[in-house]
Amino acid sequence: MGDVFCGCGTVAHEARRAGLAFWGCDINPVATLIAKAKSARCAGASMRRRSAEIEAEMDGASRAHRLSPIAVQRLQRWFSDSAFNDLACLLNTINDVVPHSSPYRSVFHCAFSAILKDCSQWQQRSVKPALDRTKVAKDVRRAFAAQVEMMAAAFDEAGKATGPAPDIRRANVLTVDPPSELLDLIVTSPPYVTSYEYADLHQLSSLWLGFADDHRILRQGSIGTFEYEIDLRRAHTALNRTGKQVVFTLYEQDPAAARAVAQYFLDMQKMAARCREFLTAEGVAIFVIGNTRYRDVPIDNAAHLAESLLEAGFKRVRATRRRISNKSATPFRDAAGRYTRLRTRNPIYAEEFVLIAHL
């Protein structure tokens, strides 16, 4: 089984629970950290014991951070001085107590990553980076202890899994080396165009854990980012029929967004071809994808992907619709395309499609 946008590793985790071998990739370093930690062969009791060691060592640990000046400048706007110092102390202690060679090191880094927004002034449940000066941030030690216990309980439950350790790679699906053995099944959920900048949403973890001094560089190569600047006159010839229709309709409203959508569609067409390359002769690929609107223009991601899969060599593509009834955080767009909690006639992700592609 495989997942070419493996994100935080849900498919990898379920594959191991089902006793299946797994191969996957994702370009985001925080996502692959979480995916590897989630599917690591760790024991809840061992995690609790190591957590107690970390707690005991924190009182004497250094609060001097080991971050670059650029990273510090970007992080300090999100944290009070006391929270910043406590987090630096916690990270120093994790790095001192848990050896590089131990699988628990990435697990504790994952636990550290998970508490950053709760311990910051990051607006709760926001889909974009936003400060909330009125927010009462959680205490670092208590938040970390609670996160460790939650993860330890999950490892206790996952200890019954029989599958081999997943092969998870930090890489772009468009350029990653193929799996050593072809896959029978791909299950994945591609990023949404004109949606989230995942590098921005994961910036606290990326900066604290040293994946980048400036999180914006992690946008490069990401499918769905607005970072691209392409020559639409040249690029449009490679778009399939659905892609051309959407892009040129959107161009009348917002040329910059049209270029970003065009690049997204081109990348998705390449992704479909790569999935075909990774599968056995009778393989199946399953995609969960949603449509949206931008500047009042429908963005038919599902139709574009279905057409891309057929052009890539899949013989049959079936689609089923799935309603999403609980989108509590900014589930609408206003007339300008901005996210809002106010009910408008432009709901986002009110439904999604499951595409099943057969070779």
C-alpha positions in Angstrom: 0.0 0.0 0.0 1.2 3.5 -0.7 0.3 7.2 -0.1 2.0 9.9 -2.2 0.7 12.7 0.0 1.2 10.8 3.3 0.8 13.9 5.5 0.7 12.9 9.2 0.7 9.2 8.4 -2.9 8.0 8.9 -2.8 5.6 5.9 0.7 4.4 7.0 -0.6 3.7 10.5 -3.7 1.8 9.3 -1.6 -0.2 6.9 0.6 -1.4 9.8 -2.5 -2.2 11.8 -3.7 -4.3 8.9 -0.4 -6.1 8.6 0.5 -4.5 5.2 3.8 -3.1 4.0 3.6 0.6 3.3 5.5 3.1 1.2 4.8 6.8 1.2 6.2 10.3 0.7 5.4 13.9 1.6 7.4 17.1 0.9 6.6 18.7 4.3 9.2 17.8 7.0 6.8 18.3 9.9 4.3 15.9 8.3 6.9 13.2 7.7 8.2 13.6 11.3 4.7 13.0 12.6 4.1 10.1 10.1 7.3 8.4 11.2 6.5 8.9 14.9 3.0 7.7 14.5 4.1 4.4 13.0 7.2 3.9 15.0 7.6 0.7 17.0 7.5 2.2 20.5 6.0 1.1 23.8 3.8 3.3 25.9 5.6 2.3 29.1 9.0 3.2 27.6 7.7 6.6 26.5 6.4 7.3 30.0 9.7 6.4 31.6 11.7 8.6 29.2 9.2 11.4 29.8 9.9 11.2 33.5 13.6 11.4 32.8 13.0 14.6 30.7 10.8 16.1 33.5 13.5 15.4 36.1 16.3 16.9 34.0 14.4 20.1 33.0 15.0 21.9 36.2 18.7 22.0 35.6 18.6 22.3 31.8 19.8 25.4 29.9 17.2 27.8 28.7 19.6 29.1 26.0 18.0 28.3 22.6 20.0 26.8 19.8 18.1 28.7 17.0 19.3 31.0 14.3 18.6 34.7 14.7 16.2 34.7 11.8 14.2 31.8 13.4 14.2 33.5 16.8 12.8 36.7 15.2 10.0 34.8 13.5 9.1 32.7 16.6 9.2 35.4 19.3 6.1 37.1 17.9 4.1 34.0 18.7 5.3 33.3 22.3 5.6 35.2 25.6 9.1 35.4 26.9 8.4 32.8 29.6 6.8 30.3 27.1 9.7 30.8 24.7 12.3 30.1 27.4 10.3 27.1 28.7 10.1 25.6 25.2 13.8 26.1 24.6 14.5 24.4 27.9 12.2 21.5 27.0 13.7 21.0 23.6 17.3 21.1 25.0 16.3 18.5 27.5 14.8 16.2 24.9 17.9 16.5 22.8 20.2 15.8 25.7 18.2 12.9 27.2 17.1 11.0 24.1 19.9 9.7 21.9 20.1 10.5 18.2 19.9 6.8 17.4 16.7 6.2 19.4 13.3 6.0 17.7 11.9 7.8 20.7 13.8 11.0 19.7 11.5 11.7 16.8 8.5 10.7 18.9 9.4 13.3 21.6 10.1 15.9 18.9 6.6 15.1 17.6 5.1 15.6 21.1 7.0 18.9 21.3 5.7 20.0 17.9 2.1 19.1 19.0 2.0 21.6 21.9 3.5 24.6 20.2 0.3 26.2 19.0 -1.4 25.6 22.4 1.5 27.3 24.2 1.6 30.3 21.8 -0.6 33.2 20.8 -1.6 31.4 17.6 -5.4 31.9 17.2 -7.2 28.8 18.1 -8.7 26.7 15.2 -7.4 29.2 12.6 -6.7 27.9 9.1 -4.2 30.7 8.5 -1.5 32.1 10.8 -3.2 34.7 13.0 -2.2 36.3 16.4 -4.6 36.3 19.3 -3.2 38.6 22.0 -6.1 37.7 24.3 -5.5 33.9 24.2 -4.4 32.3 27.5 -1.5 30.0 26.4 -1.1 26.6 28.0 1.7 25.9 30.4 4.5 24.2 28.6 5.2 21.4 31.1 1.6 20.5 31.7 0.8 20.5 27.9 3.8 18.3 27.2 2.9 15.8 29.9 -0.6 15.6 28.6 0.6 15.1 25.0 3.1 12.4 26.0 0.4 10.5 27.9 -2.0 10.7 24.9 0.8 9.4 22.6 1.8 6.7 25.0 -1.7 5.4 25.2 -1.8 5.3 21.4 1.4 3.3 21.3 -0.1 0.8 23.8 -3.0 0.3 21.4 -0.8 0.2 18.3 1.4 -2.4 19.9 -0.9 -5.1 18.5 -0.1 -4.0 14.9 1.5 -6.7 12.8 2.7 -4.9 9.7 6.4 -4.1 9.0 7.8 -0.6 9.7 6.5 1.8 7.0 8.9 3.3 4.4 8.2 7.0 4.7 10.3 9.5 2.7 10.5 13.3 2.8 10.2 13.9 -0.9 8.0 15.4 -3.7 5.8 12.9 -5.4 6.8 14.5 -8.8 10.5 13.7 -8.2 10.7 10.9 -5.6 12.4 7.6 -6.5 9.8 4.9 -7.1 9.2 2.3 -4.4 11.5 -0.7 -4.6 8.5 -2.9 -5.2 5.4 -1.8 -7.1 2.3 -1.1 -5.1 -1.1 -2.9 -5.3 -3.0 0.0 -3.8 -2.5 3.8 -3.4 -4.8 5.7 -1.0 -4.2 9.4 -0.8 -5.7 12.8 -0.3 -4.1 15.5 -2.5 -3.7 19.1 -1.2 -6.5 21.5 -2.2 -5.7 24.3 -4.7 -6.1 27.9 -3.4 -6.3 26.5 0.1 -3.8 26.1 2.9 -0.1 27.0 2.7 1.0 24.0 4.7 4.5 25.4 5.2 2.9 28.4 6.9 0.6 26.3 9.1 3.5 24.2 10.3 5.9 27.1 10.7 6.3 27.0 14.5 7.4 23.3 14.3 9.6 23.9 11.3 11.5 26.8 13.0 11.8 25.2 16.4 13.0 21.9 15.1 15.5 23.4 12.6 13.9 22.3 9.4 14.3 25.9 8.1 15.4 29.3 9.3 12.6 30.9 7.2 9.5 28.6 6.9 8.6 30.3 3.6 11.3 28.3 1.7 9.4 25.2 2.5 6.6 26.3 0.1 9.0 25.7 -2.8 7.9 22.6 -4.7 4.7 22.2 -2.8 1.7 21.3 -4.9 -1.1 23.9 -4.3 1.1 26.8 -3.2 0.7 30.3 -4.5 4.4 30.6 -4.8 4.6 29.7 -8.4 5.0 32.2 -11.2 4.5 30.6 -14.5 4.1 31.8 -18.1 0.4 30.9 -18.6 0.6 31.4 -22.4 3.2 28.6 -22.6 1.8 26.4 -19.8 -1.8 26.3 -20.9 -1.1 24.0 -23.8 -0.3 21.1 -21.4 -3.5 21.6 -19.4 -6.3 19.0 -20.0 -9.7 20.2 -21.1 -11.1 20.7 -17.5 -8.0 22.5 -16.4 -8.1 25.0 -19.3 -11.8 25.7 -18.7 -11.3 26.5 -15.0 -8.1 28.5 -15.5 -9.3 30.8 -18.2 -12.6 31.4 -16.4 -10.6 32.4 -13.3 -8.1 34.5 -15.3 -10.9 37.1 -15.9 -11.3 37.5 -12.2 -7.7 37.1 -10.8 -4.7 36.4 -13.2 -2.3 35.6 -10.3 -4.7 33.0 -8.9 -5.3 31.6 -12.4 -1.5 31.0 -12.8 -1.4 29.3 -9.4 -4.3 27.1 -10.3 -2.8 26.3 -13.6 0.5 25.1 -12.0 -1.5 23.1 -9.5 -3.4 21.3 -12.3 -0.2 20.7 -14.2 1.4 19.2 -11.1 -1.7 17.0 -10.5 -1.5 15.7 -14.1 2.1 14.7 -13.4 1.1 13.2 -10.1 -1.5 11.0 -11.8 1.2 9.7 -14.2 3.5 9.0 -11.3 0.9 7.0 -9.5 0.4 4.9 -12.6 4.2 4.3 -12.6 4.2 3.2 -9.0 1.4 0.6 -9.4 1.3 -3.0 -10.4 -0.4 -4.0 -13.7 -3.7 -4.5 -11.8 -3.3 -1.8 -9.2 -5.9 0.6 -7.8 -5.5 4.2 -6.8 -8.0 5.9 -4.4 -8.1 9.7 -4.1 -10.1 11.8 -1.7 -10.4 15.3 -3.1 -12.8 18.2 -2.9 -14.0 21.0 -5.0 -14.1 24.7 -4.0 -14.7 28.2 -5.3 -12.4 31.2 -5.7 -13.5 34.6 -6.8 -16.9 33.0 -7.4 -15.4 30.6 -9.9 -16.0 26.9 -9.3 -12.7 25.0 -9.1 -13.6 21.4 -10.2 -10.6 19.5 -8.8 -12.4 16.2 -8.9 -13.3 16.4 -12.6 -9.7 17.6 -13.4 -8.2 14.7 -11.5 -10.5 12.1 -13.1 -9.6 13.4 -16.5 -5.9 13.3 -15.6 -6.1 9.7 -14.4 -7.7 8.6 -17.6 -5.0 10.4 -19.6 -2.3 8.8 -17.5 -3.5 5.3 -18.5 -6.0 4.3 -15.9 -8.8 2.4 -17.7 -11.7 3.2 -15.4 -12.4 5.9 -12.8 -15.4 5.7 -10.5 -16.5 8.6 -8.3 -18.6 8.8 -5.2 -19.7 11.9 -3.3 -19.2 12.3 0.4 -20.9 15.0 2.4 -18.8 16.9 5.1 -21.2 18.0 7.7 -18.9 19.3 10.4 -16.5 22.1 9.3 -16.3 24.3 12.3 -13.4 26.5 11.4 -14.1 29.1 8.7 -16.2 26.9 6.5 -17.2 29.7 4.0 -15.5 32.2 1.6 -16.7 35.7 1.2 -17.2 37.5 -2.1 -13.5 38.3 -2.3 -12.5 34.6 -1.7 -11.4 35.1 1.9 -12.2 32.5 4.6 -15.0 33.5 6.9 -17.2 32.0 9.6 -20.2 34.0 8.3 -22.6 31.9 6.3 -22.3 32.8 2.6 -23.4 31.1 -0.6 -19.8 29.9 -1.0 -19.3 26.9 1.4 -15.8 25.3 1.1 -15.3 21.6 1.3 -19.0 21.0 2.1 -18.5 17.8 0.2 -15.7 15.8 -1.2 -15.3 13.0 -3.8 -13.7 9.6 -3.6 -12.2 8.7 -7.0 -11.3 5.0 -7.5 -9.0 4.5 -10.5 -8.4 1.0 -11.9 -5.6 -0.1 -14.3 
